[in-house]
Amino acid sequence: MAKRYKTVLVVRGEGEKCRTVTEGYGFQDVITPGDIIKDNANTTFFRKLTEDELKHSRARNYGEVKIEATLVFADSRDRVGDQKIILNLCMSKNGRLGTRPETLDHPFSPTTT
């Protein structure tokens, strides 16, 4: 999978362990929900990052990044917030958060059967 997908979102348990493991598997660009929330605090309604999460989250404009896959490694610490991020990603245009396709015929469209 690491050869197929360059940029992946990793939904994980506590801390940065799953990011480290994912990078160890050879994935080049590993993003966590904390990274996305650090970039845009309005991404999730109720979750606020702790000082430790802010320290370890990687700042960048995730609306310009094409996220190609989502890997769920462990139970989330914030299931609702993480599910919202995953849903936003599934409904995005070409894996770019904050976008929407012009039509509903893209692969992740709820009207696709």
C-alpha positions as CSV (number, residue, x, y, z in Angstrom):
1,M,0.0,0.0,0.0
2,A,2.9,2.4,0.7
3,K,3.9,2.2,-3.0
4,R,0.3,3.0,-4.1
5,Y,-0.6,5.8,-1.7
6,K,1.8,8.6,-1.0
7,T,-0.3,10.8,1.3
8,V,-2.5,9.0,3.9
9,L,-4.6,10.1,6.9
10,V,-4.0,7.9,9.9
11,V,-6.8,7.7,12.5
12,R,-5.2,6.4,15.6
13,G,-5.2,6.0,19.3
14,E,-3.1,8.1,21.6
15,G,-0.1,10.1,20.7
16,E,2.1,9.8,17.7
17,K,2.8,6.1,17.8
18,C,0.7,5.2,14.7
19,R,2.3,8.0,12.7
20,T,5.7,6.6,13.5
21,V,4.6,3.0,12.6
22,T,3.0,4.2,9.4
23,E,6.2,6.0,8.3
24,G,8.1,2.8,9.2
25,Y,5.9,0.9,6.8
26,G,7.2,3.2,4.1
27,F,4.4,5.8,3.7
28,Q,6.0,9.1,2.6
29,D,3.4,11.6,3.9
30,V,1.4,10.7,7.0
31,I,-1.3,13.0,8.3
32,T,-3.2,12.8,11.5
33,P,-6.5,14.4,12.6
34,G,-4.5,16.6,14.9
35,D,-2.5,18.0,11.9
36,I,-5.8,18.9,10.2
37,I,-7.3,20.5,13.3
38,K,-4.1,22.5,13.9
39,D,-4.4,23.9,10.4
40,N,-8.2,24.6,10.8
41,A,-9.7,24.5,14.3
42,N,-13.2,24.7,12.8
43,T,-12.7,21.2,11.3
44,T,-14.3,19.6,14.3
45,F,-16.9,21.2,16.5
46,F,-15.9,20.3,20.0
47,R,-12.3,19.0,19.9
48,K,-9.5,21.3,21.0
49,L,-5.9,20.1,20.8
50,T,-3.9,19.7,24.0
51,E,-0.5,21.4,24.3
52,D,1.2,18.1,23.5
53,E,-1.0,17.6,20.4
54,L,-0.2,21.1,19.2
55,K,3.5,20.5,19.7
56,H,3.5,17.3,17.7
57,S,1.0,18.2,15.0
58,R,2.5,19.2,11.7
59,A,1.4,22.6,10.4
60,R,0.5,23.0,6.7
61,N,-2.4,24.0,4.5
62,Y,-4.3,20.7,4.2
63,G,-6.8,22.1,1.7
64,E,-3.9,22.0,-0.8
65,V,-2.9,18.4,0.0
66,K,-4.3,15.4,-1.9
67,I,-5.0,12.8,0.7
68,E,-5.2,9.5,-1.1
69,A,-6.2,7.0,1.6
70,T,-7.4,6.7,5.2
71,L,-5.9,4.1,7.5
72,V,-7.6,3.3,10.8
73,F,-5.1,1.7,13.1
74,A,-6.8,1.8,16.5
75,D,-9.8,3.1,18.4
76,S,-10.0,6.8,18.1
77,R,-9.8,9.1,21.1
78,D,-12.2,11.4,19.4
79,R,-14.4,9.2,17.3
80,V,-17.0,11.9,16.3
81,G,-14.3,14.4,15.3
82,D,-12.3,11.8,13.4
83,Q,-15.4,10.5,11.6
84,K,-16.2,14.1,10.6
85,I,-12.8,14.5,9.1
86,I,-13.1,11.1,7.2
87,L,-16.5,12.1,5.9
88,N,-15.3,15.5,4.8
89,L,-12.4,13.7,3.0
90,C,-14.8,11.2,1.3
91,M,-17.0,14.1,0.1
92,S,-14.1,16.2,-1.1
93,K,-12.9,16.8,-4.6
94,N,-9.9,14.6,-5.3
95,G,-9.0,14.2,-1.6
96,R,-8.5,17.9,-0.9
97,L,-10.2,18.9,2.3
98,G,-12.5,21.9,2.1
99,T,-13.5,21.2,-1.5
100,R,-16.7,19.7,-3.0
101,P,-17.0,18.1,-6.5
102,E,-19.1,19.9,-9.1
103,T,-21.1,16.8,-9.7
104,L,-22.2,13.8,-7.6
105,D,-20.7,11.2,-9.9
106,H,-17.3,10.9,-8.2
107,P,-16.3,7.6,-6.6
108,F,-17.3,8.6,-3.0
109,S,-20.6,10.2,-3.9
110,P,-23.5,9.0,-1.8
111,T,-25.5,8.6,-5.0
112,T,-23.0,6.1,-6.4
113,T,-24.2,2.5,-6.3
